[in-house]
Amino acid sequence: MASLLRVCLLSTLLVVTGCAYGPYHTDARVGVHGYYDSYYDDFYFYPDVSVYFNLRSHDYYYRPRPKEAWVRVDRLPPGLRLEPKHRIEVRAHRDRPYDGYREHYDRYRQERHR
C-alpha cells in the first residue's frame, strides 16, 4: 500500500511540475530557407536594377542613384522595372539587406554566366 501511495505521489509531482512551464515561444519564422534567426528575412534581389524585395514585409530597398544611400519604400518609382527571371533569393538582415550587396551581385553574375 505504501509503495502504491509513493507511486501516486511521484506521478502527481511529475504532472504538476510539467505544468509549471509555459509553452515554448520563439521569434523565429519560417521562410523560403526554413527556420532562421528573427533578424533575417528572405528577399528577392534584382541585380540588374539593384533592388531588394522583402518577401515578408513587401518593402523594397534600392538606391535612387549610384553611390547614394539605400532607401526603403513600399512602392518603386515608375521607372524601375523588375524582371522576375532575373532575380535570386537571398536571406539577409531584415533592416539592411544591402549590407551583402557586393556578395549578392557577384553571386548573381556567376550564376548568370554559367
C-alpha positions as a Markdown table, in Angstrom:
| # | Residue | x | y | z |
|---|---|---|---|---|
| 1 | Met | 0.0 | 0.0 | 0.0 |
| 2 | Ala | 2.8 | 2.4 | 0.9 |
| 3 | Ser | 4.5 | 1.8 | -2.5 |
| 4 | Leu | 1.3 | 2.5 | -4.4 |
| 5 | Leu | 0.9 | 5.7 | -2.4 |
| 6 | Arg | 4.5 | 6.6 | -3.2 |
| 7 | Val | 4.0 | 6.0 | -7.0 |
| 8 | Cys | 0.8 | 8.1 | -7.0 |
| 9 | Leu | 2.6 | 10.9 | -5.2 |
| 10 | Leu | 5.6 | 10.9 | -7.6 |
| 11 | Ser | 3.2 | 10.8 | -10.6 |
| 12 | Thr | 1.3 | 13.7 | -9.3 |
| 13 | Leu | 4.5 | 15.7 | -8.7 |
| 14 | Leu | 5.8 | 14.9 | -12.2 |
| 15 | Val | 2.5 | 16.1 | -13.8 |
| 16 | Val | 2.3 | 19.3 | -11.7 |
| 17 | Thr | 6.0 | 20.1 | -12.3 |
| 18 | Gly | 5.5 | 19.6 | -16.0 |
| 19 | Cys | 2.6 | 22.1 | -16.0 |
| 20 | Ala | 4.7 | 24.7 | -14.3 |
| 21 | Tyr | 6.4 | 25.6 | -17.5 |
| 22 | Gly | 4.7 | 27.7 | -20.1 |
| 23 | Pro | 4.6 | 26.8 | -23.8 |
| 24 | Tyr | 7.8 | 27.2 | -25.9 |
| 25 | His | 7.9 | 30.6 | -27.7 |
| 26 | Thr | 10.2 | 31.8 | -30.4 |
| 27 | Asp | 10.5 | 34.8 | -32.7 |
| 28 | Ala | 11.9 | 32.6 | -35.5 |
| 29 | Arg | 9.7 | 32.4 | -38.6 |
| 30 | Val | 9.6 | 30.0 | -41.5 |
| 31 | Gly | 10.8 | 31.5 | -44.7 |
| 32 | Val | 12.0 | 30.2 | -48.1 |
| 33 | His | 15.1 | 28.7 | -46.5 |
| 34 | Gly | 13.3 | 27.2 | -43.5 |
| 35 | Tyr | 13.6 | 28.3 | -39.9 |
| 36 | Tyr | 16.1 | 31.1 | -39.2 |
| 37 | Asp | 17.0 | 33.9 | -36.8 |
| 38 | Ser | 14.4 | 36.6 | -36.5 |
| 39 | Tyr | 16.8 | 39.3 | -37.5 |
| 40 | Tyr | 16.9 | 37.9 | -41.0 |
| 41 | Asp | 14.3 | 37.7 | -43.8 |
| 42 | Asp | 14.1 | 36.3 | -47.2 |
| 43 | Phe | 14.4 | 38.7 | -50.1 |
| 44 | Tyr | 14.4 | 38.7 | -53.9 |
| 45 | Phe | 17.4 | 40.5 | -55.2 |
| 46 | Tyr | 17.3 | 42.1 | -58.7 |
| 47 | Pro | 20.9 | 42.8 | -59.6 |
| 48 | Asp | 20.1 | 44.4 | -63.0 |
| 49 | Val | 18.4 | 47.3 | -61.1 |
| 50 | Ser | 20.0 | 46.9 | -57.6 |
| 51 | Val | 16.7 | 46.3 | -55.8 |
| 52 | Tyr | 15.8 | 44.1 | -52.9 |
| 53 | Phe | 12.3 | 43.0 | -52.2 |
| 54 | Asn | 11.4 | 41.7 | -48.7 |
| 55 | Leu | 9.1 | 38.7 | -49.1 |
| 56 | Arg | 7.6 | 39.1 | -45.6 |
| 57 | Ser | 7.0 | 42.9 | -45.3 |
| 58 | His | 6.7 | 43.6 | -49.1 |
| 59 | Asp | 9.1 | 46.5 | -48.8 |
| 60 | Tyr | 11.6 | 47.5 | -51.5 |
| 61 | Tyr | 15.2 | 48.6 | -50.9 |
| 62 | Tyr | 17.1 | 50.5 | -53.6 |
| 63 | Arg | 19.5 | 53.3 | -54.3 |
| 64 | Pro | 17.9 | 56.3 | -56.1 |
| 65 | Arg | 21.3 | 57.0 | -57.7 |
| 66 | Pro | 24.6 | 55.1 | -57.7 |
| 67 | Lys | 26.7 | 55.9 | -54.6 |
| 68 | Glu | 23.6 | 57.3 | -52.8 |
| 69 | Ala | 22.3 | 55.8 | -49.6 |
| 70 | Trp | 19.8 | 52.9 | -49.8 |
| 71 | Val | 16.2 | 53.7 | -49.1 |
| 72 | Arg | 13.2 | 51.5 | -48.1 |
| 73 | Val | 9.8 | 52.1 | -49.8 |
| 74 | Asp | 6.6 | 50.3 | -50.3 |
| 75 | Arg | 6.4 | 51.2 | -54.0 |
| 76 | Leu | 9.2 | 51.6 | -56.5 |
| 77 | Pro | 9.4 | 54.6 | -58.7 |
| 78 | Pro | 7.7 | 54.1 | -62.1 |
| 79 | Gly | 11.0 | 53.9 | -64.0 |
| 80 | Leu | 12.2 | 50.8 | -62.2 |
| 81 | Arg | 11.0 | 47.6 | -63.8 |
| 82 | Leu | 11.7 | 44.3 | -62.1 |
| 83 | Glu | 12.2 | 41.2 | -64.3 |
| 84 | Pro | 11.2 | 38.1 | -62.3 |
| 85 | Lys | 13.5 | 35.8 | -64.3 |
| 86 | His | 16.5 | 38.0 | -63.3 |
| 87 | Arg | 16.2 | 37.6 | -59.6 |
| 88 | Ile | 17.8 | 35.5 | -56.9 |
| 89 | Glu | 16.6 | 34.5 | -53.5 |
| 90 | Val | 18.8 | 35.7 | -50.6 |
| 91 | Arg | 18.5 | 35.7 | -46.9 |
| 92 | Ala | 19.7 | 39.0 | -45.5 |
| 93 | His | 19.4 | 41.2 | -42.4 |
| 94 | Arg | 15.8 | 42.4 | -42.1 |
| 95 | Asp | 16.6 | 46.1 | -42.0 |
| 96 | Arg | 19.8 | 46.2 | -44.1 |
| 97 | Pro | 19.7 | 43.6 | -46.9 |
| 98 | Tyr | 22.1 | 45.8 | -48.9 |
| 99 | Asp | 25.0 | 45.1 | -46.4 |
| 100 | Gly | 25.6 | 42.0 | -48.6 |
| 101 | Tyr | 25.1 | 43.8 | -51.9 |
| 102 | Arg | 28.6 | 43.1 | -53.4 |
| 103 | Glu | 28.4 | 39.4 | -52.4 |
| 104 | His | 24.8 | 39.0 | -53.8 |
| 105 | Tyr | 25.7 | 40.9 | -57.0 |
| 106 | Asp | 28.9 | 38.8 | -57.6 |
| 107 | Arg | 27.0 | 35.5 | -57.0 |
| 108 | Tyr | 24.2 | 36.5 | -59.4 |
| 109 | Arg | 26.8 | 37.4 | -62.1 |
| 110 | Gln | 28.4 | 34.0 | -61.7 |
| 111 | Glu | 25.1 | 32.1 | -61.9 |
| 112 | Arg | 24.0 | 34.1 | -65.0 |
| 113 | His | 27.2 | 33.3 | -66.9 |
| 114 | Arg | 27.0 | 29.5 | -66.4 |
